[in-house]
Amino acid sequence: MEVTLISQGLDLMLFGMGTVFAFLTLLVGVTHLMSMAVKKIAPEESEALAGAQPHNAAPSAVKPNIKKVIQAAIDQHRTR
C-alpha cells in the first residue's frame, strides 16, 4: 500500500496537534496544583496585611508655592 503525501501530512498534523494538546493539558493541571499548594502554604493577603497601611493612605500635602512652580513647568513644557 502506497502512502500519499496528503496522508503523511495528516498524520504529521494529528501528531503535532496531539502533542500540543497533551502539553497544554499537562500545563493547566500543573498550574492548578501549584495554585492549590500556594493557597495552603501562604497566608491570605488580607490576613497578612491586616495591620499594614497602604502606601497612598495619607498623601502628603504639597505647599502652594511648590504647586505653582510645578504647574508653571508643566505649562512651559506643553507650549513647546
N, C-alpha and C positions, 0 to 999 in steps of 0.2 A: 504494500500500500504506500502510495507516494504522498508525502506531506507537502502541502502547498504553503506558499508564502503567507497567505491570509491566515491559515490555521496556526502557523508559527507566531504570527503577530498577536492573534487572540490568546494563545497560550501565555505569551510573554506579558500581555496586558493583564490577564487574570492573575498571574503570579505576582506581578508588581502591585496591583491594587490589593490583593490579599495580604501581601507583606505590609503595606502601608496601613491597612485597616487593623491588622493584628498589632502593629506597633502603637497606633493611636489608642486602641482599646487598652493595651497594657499601660500606656502613659496616663490615661484617665484613672485607671484603677490604682496605680502607684500614687498619683497626686491625691486621690481621695483618702488613701491610707495614711499618707503623710499629714494631711489636714486633720484627720482624727487623732493622730498621735500628738500633734502640736496642741490641739484643744485639751487633751488630757494632761500634758506636761506643763504648759504655760498657763498662768492665771489669766482670767479675762481682763480686758483692758480697763473696764470700769472698776474692778476690784483693785487693780494695781495702782491706778491713778486716782483713788478716791480722795486723798488729801492734797493732791497736787493742783496748782492753779495753772491755767493756760497762759502762754506767753503774752497774749494780747488782752489779758483781762482788764488791766488798767493802763490805757495808753498815756504816755507822758504828755503833758500839755506843752505846746510849743509857744514860746514867747512871741508876742505880736510883732516886734521888730524883726525877729528871725523869719517869721512867716512872710512879712513884706519883702525881705531880701530874697527869699526863695521864690516868691511869686514874680518878682522883677526878673530873676534869672530865667525862669520858665518863659515869661513873655518875650525876653530878649532872644531866647533860643528859637521860639516859634516864628519870630519875624524874619529870621534869616532865610 
